[in-house]
């Protein structure tokens, strides 16, 4: 489905929360807890009634991922390599024990995923850009959050991509945990588009490993001869959103195109999604890429955008707060600074799109469905914020 071209919106900054520290103290935020701030709530229209957007915390430096802890707190990653816990509008000092990251271009500390048994195990997973021989690349680690919420322990690297370079773009990378506890995650083409078609390269792919780093039996190249054993699917430019539909366990991804051609896909084992042989986008120079928009042997996207919205995270809505949104795909957007809600029919096909919060809060990096059905969003800014979206009360 081709989207109607939308006019570019003027970028606007989110209204700043009242600062509790002077500017000089703000320079020390990476080492000290955040002070409390004045929360702000704003109301916005939507197709199914007004919604409220509440600022839960501000002063975060390029936050990338948020997860809800069992006690209702939030754990947030900052791209520079910090994890913080947020409670009652206050962000903790950075946790100790977080592995070193290569903060290069788009790289740094990226996604967080809590293990299904987190309540008892305190296990979590992180994706990050790591240093190594020849440059940097995407890695996935497992760790334990200490009982006092102040550190990570038992950090173990489960995966590191096989070909490192010094390019600073297209690391991916988010994690989706399958019903069996195995891990799906994406890696971009690392700025070298042809790598997405090389079955012996982890770049430009959706990967699949077990929770201990071993290779699942369902992987299409498990033997490692025709392709790398961790590969699930190839031909992805830069997947930055990945999620399972809680209703039927369908795996869904969203990825950046070039100049146009952002895609929603349903990655299947051993399938190829075309980049850079087929694409609905063009090069940033305006030049054509590849051989067109379709070719035998390559899967079509479920949906695409032209012009590009620069998608961040993806969530599937199955919450109770907004029953009208049941089954919708929620896509954070960086370029147009909005949240896209994609309606689907019973076959999973996208039938309509609603755009929310256009330009109101800055670059939206993450979107998560909280246990109560509200949404959580992160803004990828130097003064980033954690936001909560809930239903507005009716008069």
C-alpha positions in Angstrom: 0.0 0.0 0.0 1.5 3.3 -1.1 1.0 6.2 1.3 -0.2 9.6 0.2 2.6 12.1 0.2 2.5 14.2 3.3 4.0 17.7 3.6 7.0 18.1 5.8 6.1 19.4 9.2 8.2 22.1 10.9 10.3 20.7 13.7 9.3 21.9 17.1 10.8 21.2 20.4 8.9 19.7 23.3 8.1 22.2 26.0 10.8 22.0 28.6 10.1 20.8 32.1 11.0 23.1 34.9 14.6 22.6 35.8 15.5 21.9 39.4 19.2 22.2 38.9 21.2 25.1 37.5 23.0 24.8 34.2 26.4 24.0 35.8 24.9 21.1 37.7 23.3 19.9 34.5 26.7 19.1 33.2 27.1 16.5 36.0 23.9 14.6 35.3 25.8 11.6 33.9 27.2 11.0 37.4 24.3 12.1 39.7 20.6 11.3 40.2 18.2 13.6 38.4 16.1 16.0 40.6 12.3 15.9 40.5 10.7 18.1 37.9 7.3 19.6 37.3 5.2 17.1 35.4 3.3 18.4 32.4 0.2 17.0 30.8 -1.2 18.0 27.4 -4.3 16.8 25.5 -4.5 15.9 21.9 -7.3 14.7 19.5 -7.3 11.3 17.9 -9.7 9.5 15.6 -11.2 7.7 18.6 -11.3 10.4 21.2 -8.8 12.7 23.0 -5.6 11.4 24.5 -3.4 12.8 27.3 0.4 12.9 27.0 2.1 13.2 30.4 5.8 13.9 30.8 7.1 11.3 33.3 10.7 12.3 33.3 12.9 14.8 31.4 16.6 15.5 31.1 17.5 12.2 29.5 20.4 12.2 27.0 19.3 10.6 23.7 17.2 7.8 25.4 16.8 4.8 23.2 14.7 2.1 25.0 12.3 1.8 27.9 10.9 -1.2 29.8 8.4 -1.3 32.7 9.8 -3.0 35.8 7.5 -5.3 37.9 7.1 -2.6 40.6 6.0 0.0 38.1 9.3 1.8 37.7 11.0 2.2 34.3 14.5 1.2 33.1 15.8 3.4 30.3 18.9 3.2 28.1 20.7 6.3 27.0 22.7 6.0 23.8 25.9 7.2 25.4 26.1 4.0 27.4 24.0 4.6 30.5 21.1 2.7 32.1 18.9 4.6 34.6 15.9 3.6 36.7 13.0 6.2 36.8 10.5 6.3 39.7 8.2 9.2 40.7 9.7 11.5 38.1 13.3 11.0 39.2 16.0 9.3 37.3 18.7 7.4 39.2 22.4 7.7 38.8 23.7 5.5 36.0 23.8 1.8 36.9 27.3 0.4 37.3 28.4 -2.7 35.4 27.0 -1.7 32.1 29.3 -3.0 29.3 31.3 -0.4 27.4 29.8 0.7 24.2 31.2 2.3 21.0 29.3 5.6 20.8 29.9 6.1 17.1 27.4 7.9 14.9 24.1 6.1 15.4 25.7 3.5 17.7 25.8 3.2 21.4 23.7 1.5 24.0 20.5 0.5 22.2 17.6 -1.8 23.2 16.6 -3.3 26.5 14.4 -6.5 26.8 13.4 -8.1 30.1 13.4 -11.9 30.2 10.0 -13.5 30.6 11.0 -14.7 34.1 12.5 -11.3 35.0 10.4 -11.2 38.3 12.4 -14.1 39.7 15.6 -14.1 37.6 16.2 -10.3 37.1 17.6 -11.2 33.7 17.6 -8.7 30.9 19.1 -8.4 27.4 20.8 -5.4 25.8 21.9 -4.6 22.2 24.8 -2.2 21.7 27.5 -1.2 19.3 30.8 -2.8 20.5 34.5 -2.1 19.8 36.6 -4.8 18.3 39.3 -5.6 15.8 38.6 -3.7 12.6 36.1 -1.3 14.1 32.7 -1.7 15.7 29.5 -3.6 15.2 26.3 -4.7 16.9 26.4 -7.1 19.9 23.8 -8.6 22.2 24.5 -9.3 25.9 22.7 -10.9 28.8 22.9 -9.5 32.4 21.3 -9.5 35.8 19.8 -6.4 37.4 21.0 -6.3 41.0 18.3 -6.4 43.7 19.1 -2.8 44.7 18.6 -1.7 41.1 22.1 0.0 41.1 24.2 -2.3 39.0 24.3 -5.1 36.4 26.1 -8.3 37.3 26.9 -11.5 35.4 27.2 -9.7 32.1 27.8 -12.1 29.2 28.0 -11.4 25.5 25.8 -13.8 23.6 26.4 -12.6 20.1 28.6 -10.2 18.1 28.3 -9.6 14.4 31.1 -11.2 12.3 32.3 -8.2 10.2 33.2 -5.0 12.0 33.8 -1.7 10.2 34.4 1.9 11.2 31.2 3.2 9.7 28.8 4.8 12.2 25.4 3.9 10.8 22.8 1.2 10.6 23.5 -0.8 13.7 19.8 -1.7 14.2 18.9 -2.9 16.8 15.9 -4.0 18.9 15.1 -7.3 20.5 11.8 -9.3 20.4 11.5 -12.3 22.7 9.6 -15.3 21.2 7.0 -17.3 23.1 9.7 -20.0 23.6 12.1 -17.5 25.1 14.4 -17.3 22.1 15.6 -13.9 20.9 15.0 -12.2 17.5 16.9 -9.0 16.7 17.8 -6.9 13.7 21.1 -5.5 12.4 21.3 -2.9 9.5 23.5 -3.1 6.5 26.1 -0.9 8.4 26.1 1.6 5.6 27.3 -0.9 2.9 24.1 -1.9 1.1 25.5 -5.0 -0.6 26.1 -6.7 2.7 22.4 -7.2 3.1 22.5 -9.8 0.3 25.5 -11.8 1.7 24.3 -14.9 3.5 27.7 -15.1 5.2 27.4 -11.6 6.7 25.2 -10.7 9.7 24.6 -7.2 8.4 21.2 -6.4 6.9 19.4 -9.2 8.6 17.0 -10.4 11.3 18.9 -12.8 13.6 17.6 -15.6 15.9 19.4 -17.1 18.8 18.4 -19.0 22.0 18.6 -17.3 25.4 21.9 -18.9 26.0 23.4 -17.8 22.6 23.0 -21.2 21.0 21.4 -21.7 17.6 17.6 -22.6 17.4 16.7 -25.7 15.4 14.2 -23.6 13.4 16.9 -21.4 11.8 17.1 -21.9 8.0 20.9 -22.0 7.8 21.5 -23.9 11.1 24.2 -26.0 9.5 26.2 -22.9 8.6 27.0 -24.1 5.0 24.7 -22.1 2.9 24.5 -19.2 5.3 25.4 -18.1 8.8 23.5 -20.2 11.4 22.1 -17.2 13.3 20.4 -15.8 10.2 16.6 -15.8 10.1 16.0 -13.5 7.1 18.0 -11.1 4.9 17.6 -8.1 2.7 16.8 -5.6 5.5 18.3 -2.1 5.2 18.1 -1.0 8.9 15.5 -2.6 11.1 14.9 -0.5 14.2 11.6 -1.9 15.3 10.7 -5.6 16.0 7.8 -7.1 17.9 5.6 -10.2 18.3 1.8 -9.8 18.1 0.7 -11.0 21.5 -2.5 -12.4 19.9 -1.0 -14.8 17.4 2.8 -14.5 17.8 3.3 -13.0 14.3 6.8 -11.5 14.0 6.7 -7.9 12.7 9.5 -5.5 11.9 9.9 -1.9 10.7 13.0 -0.6 9.0 14.4 2.6 7.5 14.4 3.0 3.7 16.7 5.5 2.0 14.9 8.5 0.5 11.5 6.8 0.9 10.9 3.1 1.2 10.5 2.6 4.9 9.0 -0.8 5.4 6.9 -3.0 7.7 7.7 -6.6 7.2 6.7 -10.0 8.5 10.1 -11.8 8.4 9.9 -15.5 7.5 12.7 -18.1 7.9 15.0 -18.0 4.9 13.1 -15.2 3.1 14.7 -12.2 1.5 13.2 -8.7 1.7 15.1 -7.3 -1.2 17.4 -4.5 -0.1 19.1 -3.2 -2.1 17.9 -5.2 -5.2 14.3 -4.0 -4.8 13.1 -0.9 -2.8 10.4 1.7 -2.9 13.0 4.4 -2.1 15.7 6.3 -3.9 19.2 7.2 -3.0 19.6 10.5 -1.1 21.1 11.9 -4.3 17.9 11.1 -6.1 19.4 8.2 -8.1 17.6 5.0 -8.6 18.5 2.0 -6.4 18.5 -1.6 -7.6 16.2 -3.1 -10.1 12.8 -1.7 -9.3 10.2 -2.4 -6.6 9.6 -6.1 -7.3 11.5 -9.2 -8.4 11.1 -12.9 -8.2 12.6 -14.3 -5.0 12.1 -11.2 -2.9 9.2 -10.6 -0.5 7.1 -7.5 -0.7 6.6 -5.3 2.4 3.3 -5.3 4.3 3.3 -1.5 4.1 5.7 1.2 3.1 6.1 5.0 3.4 7.1 7.4 0.7 8.3 9.9 1.8 10.2 8.3 4.6 9.1 8.9 8.2 12.4 7.5 9.6 10.8 4.8 11.8 12.0 3.9 15.3 10.4 1.3 17.4 7.3 -0.9 16.6 4.7 -2.1 19.0 1.5 -4.1 18.5 -1.5 -2.8 20.5 -3.4 -5.4 22.4 -4.1 -3.3 25.5 -7.4 -2.5 27.4 -7.1 1.3 27.6 -7.8 1.8 23.8 -9.9 -1.1 22.6 -10.5 0.7 19.3 -6.8 0.3 18.6 -6.8 -3.5 19.0 -4.4 -5.0 16.6 -3.0 -1.7 15.4 0.7 -1.3 14.7 2.3 1.6 16.5 5.4 3.0 14.9 7.6 5.7 16.4 8.9 8.2 13.9 12.1 10.3 14.0 12.0 12.5 10.9 8.4 13.6 11.1 8.4 13.5 14.9 5.1 11.6 15.2 3.5 8.3 16.2 2.0 6.4 13.3 -0.9 4.0 14.1 -1.6 1.5 11.4 -5.0 -0.2 11.3 -5.1 -3.8 10.1 -7.9 -6.1 8.9 -8.4 -9.8 9.9 -5.8 -10.9 7.4 -3.1 -8.6 8.9 -3.1 -6.2 5.9 -2.7 -2.5 6.7 -5.9 -0.6 5.8 -5.4 2.9 7.2 -2.9 5.1 9.0 -3.4 7.7 11.7 -0.7 10.2 12.6 -0.5 11.5 16.2 1.6 14.2 17.8 3.1 15.6 14.6 6.1 17.7 15.6 4.9 18.2 19.2 7.6 16.3 21.1 10.6 16.0 18.9 12.1 12.7 17.5 10.1 9.8 18.9 12.5 6.8 19.3 10.6 4.2 21.3 7.0 3.2 21.8 5.9 0.5 24.3 2.5 -0.7 25.4 2.5 -0.6 29.3 0.7 -3.3 31.4 -2.3 -0.9 31.9 -2.7 -0.3 28.2 -1.2 3.1 28.2 1.7 3.9 25.8 5.2 4.9 26.8 7.3 6.9 24.4 10.9 8.2 24.4 12.1 11.3 22.6 15.6 11.0 21.1 16.9 14.5 22.0 19.8 15.9 24.0 17.1 16.7 26.6 15.0 13.7 26.0 11.8 12.7 27.8 9.8 9.7 28.9 6.1 10.3 28.0 2.9 8.4 28.9 -0.1 8.4 26.5 -3.5 7.6 28.1 -7.1 8.1 27.4 -8.5 11.6 28.2 -11.4 11.6 30.6 -14.8 12.4 29.0 -16.8 15.4 30.1 
